[in-house]
Amino acid sequence: MHFYFPGAIVGIIVLQTSIIAPSLFKSLEIEDFGKSIRNIWPKFFILVTTVATIGLVSMLVTGDGNNIHIGISGFTALSAGFCYAIIPATNRATDEGNKKKFDILHKLSVWLTVAMLLANIAFLFV
């Protein structure tokens, strides 16, 4: 049962980053794209945080999974929660034209999302 949660997380990340965001970027004007992304990304990170937390609690309650599985789930929940928490600062940097701050926060969010994706893929092999 505990393998379903990282599988769902991988699916959510792939769907959001390879289908939803690029489709919106191609089909919307930049202002509308910005509004849409500001609405979607917080929900994305809340969803990933929730699924990872449920997976973590499930493993702790049932005794399924090993310490690495628990670590991956904890890492995912904390990382997605952190990405959610920096969204207001990222948006503020964009609104204020602070490109340097935006780039740092955006890259941090992207790299953490990539790390979450890879960790949850690795979940199956450890």
Secondary structure, DSSP 4 states (H G I P E B T S, - for coil): -TTHHHHHHHHHHHHIIIIIHHHHHHHS-HHHHHHHHHHHHHHHHHHHHHHHHHHHHHHHHH--S-HHHHHHHHHHHHHHHHHHHTHHHHHHHHHTT-HHHHHHHHHHHHHHHHHHHHHHHHGGG-
